[in-house]
Amino acid sequence: MKDEGFSVVAVDVRDDRSGTDAFYKEFGFEIPNVFDTHNVAVARYGVSATPTTYLVDEEGRILWRRYGYLPGEEIRLREQVEVLLDH
């Protein structure tokens, strides 16, 4: 996705690596997943629910956020990414 002008990174704040790795493998996720064992992302970005989705620019500014998940959320996320890439 870097060729498209953005990167996707999952930051895990709750699970252990073995459970998350199994989940990613089962569903075919191929994005980097880092573990926030010291709650740095929680503190910096105010994570209050899981999942929490942020679009963050190269300077660390939050451009868009959603807390939790509702069916169809991936459509809204894709639309927002397209809007931001057009600017």
Backbone as ProteinMPNN parsed JSONL, in Angstrom:
{"seq_chain_A": "MKDEGFSVVAVDVRDDRSGTDAFYKEFGFEIPNVFDTHNVAVARYGVSATPTTYLVDEEGRILWRRYGYLPGEEIRLREQVEVLLDH", "coords_chain_A": {"N_chain_A": [[0.807, -1.195, 0.0], [2.12, 1.107, 0.321], [2.867, 2.124, -2.123], [0.59, 3.382, -2.878], [0.506, 5.618, -1.369], [0.123, 5.473, 1.363], [0.365, 3.724, 4.531], [-0.554, 0.789, 6.367], [-0.865, -0.104, 9.679], [-1.256, -2.259, 12.361], [-1.92, -1.799, 15.751], [-1.66, -3.48, 18.613], [-3.22, -3.586, 21.681], [-4.149, -5.231, 23.627], [-4.144, -8.128, 23.325], [-2.25, -11.244, 23.436], [0.694, -12.122, 21.607], [0.589, -14.696, 20.346], [-2.168, -15.334, 20.118], [-3.073, -13.224, 18.528], [-1.472, -13.505, 16.231], [-2.453, -15.97, 15.296], [-5.095, -15.246, 14.701], [-4.685, -13.35, 12.643], [-3.542, -15.009, 10.713], [-5.646, -16.837, 10.244], [-7.601, -15.174, 9.063], [-6.238, -14.094, 6.952], [-4.836, -11.657, 7.091], [-2.372, -9.361, 6.142], [-0.785, -7.306, 7.231], [1.517, -5.18, 9.008], [1.829, -5.81, 12.487], [2.062, -4.446, 15.583], [2.878, -4.605, 19.061], [1.691, -2.833, 21.746], [2.977, -2.774, 24.431], [3.543, -1.081, 26.526], [1.568, 0.768, 26.56], [1.826, 3.12, 25.021], [0.649, 4.076, 22.601], [-1.992, 4.096, 23.443], [-1.956, 6.134, 25.374], [-0.969, 8.34, 23.855], [-2.763, 8.625, 21.677], [-5.269, 8.403, 22.773], [-6.776, 5.991, 22.956], [-9.769, 4.392, 23.484], [-11.467, 2.335, 23.04], [-11.812, -0.89, 21.508], [-12.076, -2.21, 18.297], [-10.041, 0.666, 17.585], [-9.787, 3.03, 15.106], [-7.53, 4.919, 13.291], [-6.554, 7.474, 11.043], [-3.535, 8.685, 10.348], [-1.27, 11.285, 9.726], [2.032, 11.784, 8.215], [3.326, 13.325, 10.074], [2.266, 12.663, 12.454], [-0.23, 13.679, 13.053], [-3.663, 13.319, 13.762], [-5.982, 12.569, 11.363], [-8.421, 11.418, 10.956], [-10.795, 9.482, 12.794], [-12.253, 6.574, 14.332], [-14.174, 4.944, 16.756], [-14.593, 1.698, 17.971], [-16.581, -0.786, 16.181], [-18.791, -1.082, 13.488], [-20.97, -2.903, 11.327], [-20.065, -2.601, 7.928], [-18.269, -0.593, 8.304], [-15.76, -0.709, 7.136], [-16.209, 0.206, 4.581], [-16.733, 2.933, 4.95], [-14.237, 3.636, 5.958], [-12.557, 3.095, 3.747], [-13.598, 5.001, 1.936], [-12.877, 7.368, 3.269], [-10.082, 7.201, 3.246], [-9.657, 7.407, 0.487], [-10.596, 10.038, 0.051], [-8.694, 11.506, 1.535], [-6.339, 10.831, 0.166], [-6.772, 12.074, -2.227], [-6.258, 14.722, -1.717]], "CA_chain_A": [[0.0, 0.0, 0.0], [2.982, 2.286, 0.304], [2.828, 2.669, -3.476], [-0.624, 4.176, -2.991], [0.664, 6.823, -0.573], [-0.146, 5.291, 2.786], [0.696, 2.433, 5.136], [-1.478, 0.297, 7.383], [-0.19, -0.778, 10.782], [-2.143, -2.585, 13.482], [-1.291, -1.674, 17.064], [-2.433, -4.325, 19.514], [-3.06, -3.115, 23.06], [-4.779, -6.15, 24.568], [-3.924, -9.557, 23.171], [-0.878, -11.733, 23.369], [1.127, -12.301, 20.223], [0.171, -15.967, 19.751], [-3.578, -15.229, 19.744], [-3.206, -12.28, 17.422], [-0.876, -14.123, 15.047], [-3.395, -16.989, 14.815], [-6.23, -14.517, 14.118], [-4.236, -12.787, 11.369], [-3.36, -16.112, 9.772], [-6.97, -17.371, 9.91], [-8.339, -14.265, 8.2], [-5.405, -13.675, 5.834], [-4.324, -10.292, 7.21], [-0.952, -9.261, 5.812], [-0.304, -5.976, 7.598], [2.349, -5.221, 10.212], [1.119, -5.73, 13.762], [2.973, -4.192, 16.698], [2.245, -4.713, 20.371], [1.91, -1.648, 22.58], [3.034, -3.345, 25.779], [3.668, -0.011, 27.526], [0.424, 1.674, 26.36], [2.246, 4.391, 24.432], [-0.397, 4.513, 21.667], [-3.184, 4.374, 24.249], [-1.78, 7.459, 25.974], [-0.782, 9.393, 22.854], [-3.909, 8.797, 20.789], [-6.526, 8.326, 23.509], [-7.535, 4.789, 22.619], [-10.737, 4.104, 24.542], [-12.257, 1.177, 22.639], [-11.176, -1.695, 20.473], [-10.946, -1.542, 17.664], [-10.036, 2.098, 17.322], [-9.155, 3.218, 13.808], [-7.039, 6.275, 13.056], [-5.74, 7.821, 9.891], [-2.542, 9.592, 10.922], [-0.34, 11.714, 8.688], [3.449, 11.515, 8.458], [3.788, 14.109, 11.219], [1.595, 12.178, 13.651], [-1.525, 14.334, 13.273], [-4.826, 12.481, 13.491], [-6.826, 13.152, 10.329], [-9.737, 10.769, 11.018], [-10.821, 8.425, 13.814], [-13.5, 5.879, 14.642], [-14.082, 4.06, 17.916], [-15.454, 0.529, 17.848], [-16.83, -1.284, 14.831], [-20.151, -1.357, 13.04], [-20.943, -3.497, 9.987], [-19.92, -1.623, 6.861], [-17.273, 0.425, 8.673], [-14.643, -0.752, 6.192], [-16.587, 1.04, 3.435], [-16.491, 4.327, 5.363], [-12.787, 3.803, 6.055], [-12.03, 3.185, 2.374], [-14.002, 6.305, 1.399], [-12.085, 8.424, 3.903], [-8.721, 7.088, 2.707], [-9.689, 7.967, -0.867], [-10.708, 11.498, 0.181], [-7.412, 12.051, 1.993], [-5.337, 10.656, -0.88], [-7.065, 13.031, -3.302], [-5.837, 16.077, -1.332]], "C_chain_A": [[0.85, 1.258, 0.0], [2.993, 2.931, -1.074], [1.612, 3.557, -3.691], [-0.568, 5.427, -2.118], [0.33, 6.686, 0.889], [0.275, 3.899, 3.233], [-0.379, 2.075, 6.145], [-0.66, -0.454, 8.419], [-1.224, -1.042, 11.86], [-1.341, -2.459, 14.766], [-2.181, -2.416, 18.048], [-2.163, -3.909, 20.951], [-3.604, -4.104, 24.081], [-4.283, -7.585, 24.502], [-2.464, -9.941, 23.27], [-0.566, -12.07, 21.915], [0.601, -13.595, 19.613], [-1.29, -15.922, 19.309], [-3.783, -14.328, 18.547], [-2.63, -12.862, 16.141], [-1.81, -15.171, 14.447], [-4.595, -16.335, 14.127], [-5.855, -13.968, 12.747], [-4.101, -13.879, 10.315], [-4.714, -16.649, 9.311], [-7.707, -16.497, 8.903], [-7.5, -13.676, 7.065], [-4.917, -12.24, 5.884], [-2.824, -10.293, 6.959], [-0.441, -7.853, 6.07], [0.572, -6.101, 8.832], [1.493, -5.058, 11.463], [2.151, -5.545, 14.866], [2.191, -4.245, 18.003], [2.661, -3.544, 21.244], [1.921, -2.084, 24.045], [3.133, -2.292, 26.873], [2.584, 1.061, 27.367], [0.798, 3.058, 25.838], [1.167, 4.927, 23.488], [-1.677, 4.863, 22.411], [-3.1, 5.785, 24.816], [-1.728, 8.562, 24.914], [-2.045, 9.679, 22.054], [-5.26, 8.624, 21.477], [-7.39, 7.141, 23.138], [-8.463, 4.45, 23.775], [-11.624, 2.912, 24.22], [-11.439, 0.361, 21.651], [-12.251, -2.281, 19.586], [-11.132, -0.023, 17.653], [-9.247, 2.283, 16.034], [-8.788, 4.683, 13.636], [-6.402, 6.346, 11.683], [-4.837, 8.941, 10.377], [-1.572, 9.991, 9.82], [1.099, 11.456, 9.114], [4.002, 12.259, 9.66], [3.085, 13.718, 12.513], [0.268, 12.839, 13.964], [-2.658, 13.386, 12.904], [-5.731, 13.207, 12.502], [-8.249, 12.609, 10.38], [-9.681, 9.696, 12.087], [-12.214, 7.837, 13.944], [-13.238, 4.953, 15.818], [-15.057, 2.909, 17.739], [-15.639, 0.123, 16.396], [-18.323, -1.495, 14.625], [-20.054, -2.003, 11.665], [-20.907, -2.404, 8.913], [-18.875, -0.556, 7.136], [-16.105, 0.455, 7.688], [-14.939, 0.078, 4.948], [-16.33, 2.507, 3.76], [-14.99, 4.606, 5.465], [-12.178, 3.962, 4.668], [-12.367, 4.545, 1.754], [-13.147, 7.426, 1.975], [-10.639, 8.395, 3.413], [-8.674, 7.706, 1.314], [-9.78, 9.489, -0.844], [-9.356, 12.097, 0.555], [-6.324, 11.908, 0.937], [-5.545, 11.622, -2.039], [-6.574, 14.436, -2.984], [-4.353, 16.223, -1.403]], "O_chain_A": [[0.356, 2.349, -0.288], [3.114, 4.151, -1.187], [1.608, 4.395, -4.593], [-1.508, 6.221, -2.129], [0.26, 7.69, 1.598], [0.511, 3.012, 2.412], [-1.033, 2.952, 6.709], [0.138, -1.33, 8.082], [-1.983, -0.147, 12.23], [-0.217, -2.952, 14.857], [-3.323, -2.022, 18.285], [-1.013, -3.881, 21.39], [-3.53, -3.848, 25.283], [-4.027, -8.194, 25.541], [-1.567, -9.1, 23.201], [-1.469, -12.276, 21.104], [0.198, -13.589, 18.449], [-1.62, -16.42, 18.233], [-4.575, -14.634, 17.656], [-3.232, -12.728, 15.076], [-1.947, -15.253, 13.226], [-5.056, -16.814, 13.091], [-6.621, -14.104, 11.793], [-4.5, -13.696, 9.165], [-4.911, -16.889, 8.12], [-8.362, -17.008, 7.995], [-7.993, -12.848, 6.299], [-4.612, -11.654, 4.845], [-2.095, -11.125, 7.498], [0.252, -7.272, 5.234], [0.395, -7.027, 9.624], [0.552, -4.265, 11.488], [3.017, -6.398, 15.058], [0.993, -3.964, 18.037], [3.85, -3.303, 21.451], [0.991, -1.797, 24.797], [2.838, -2.58, 28.033], [2.672, 2.132, 27.968], [0.154, 4.05, 26.179], [0.808, 6.102, 23.565], [-2.367, 5.817, 22.052], [-4.066, 6.544, 24.746], [-2.374, 9.599, 25.064], [-2.364, 10.837, 21.783], [-6.296, 8.693, 20.816], [-8.608, 7.271, 23.018], [-8.015, 4.246, 24.904], [-12.449, 2.518, 25.043], [-10.496, 0.862, 21.039], [-13.247, -2.801, 20.088], [-12.253, 0.482, 17.707], [-8.149, 1.743, 15.896], [-9.621, 5.572, 13.812], [-5.784, 5.387, 11.222], [-5.307, 10.01, 10.768], [-1.103, 9.14, 9.065], [1.36, 10.976, 10.217], [5.032, 11.871, 10.21], [3.278, 14.357, 13.548], [-0.309, 12.596, 15.024], [-2.618, 12.731, 11.862], [-6.19, 14.318, 12.766], [-9.181, 13.259, 9.904], [-8.643, 9.062, 12.276], [-13.218, 8.506, 13.7], [-12.217, 4.268, 15.873], [-16.219, 3.124, 17.395], [-14.951, 0.616, 15.502], [-19.017, -2.024, 15.494], [-19.141, -1.682, 10.904], [-21.633, -1.413, 8.993], [-18.624, 0.298, 6.286], [-15.527, 1.512, 7.434], [-14.016, 0.602, 4.324], [-15.775, 3.239, 2.942], [-14.53, 5.688, 5.099], [-11.372, 4.865, 4.441], [-11.514, 5.168, 1.121], [-12.737, 8.332, 1.249], [-10.037, 9.445, 3.191], [-7.746, 8.451, 0.998], [-9.115, 10.16, -1.634], [-8.925, 13.083, -0.041], [-5.465, 12.783, 0.824], [-4.598, 11.95, -2.753], [-6.479, 15.268, -3.886], [-3.824, 17.296, -1.113]]}, "name": "protein", "num_of_chains": 1, "seq": "MKDEGFSVVAVDVRDDRSGTDAFYKEFGFEIPNVFDTHNVAVARYGVSATPTTYLVDEEGRILWRRYGYLPGEEIRLREQVEVLLDH"}
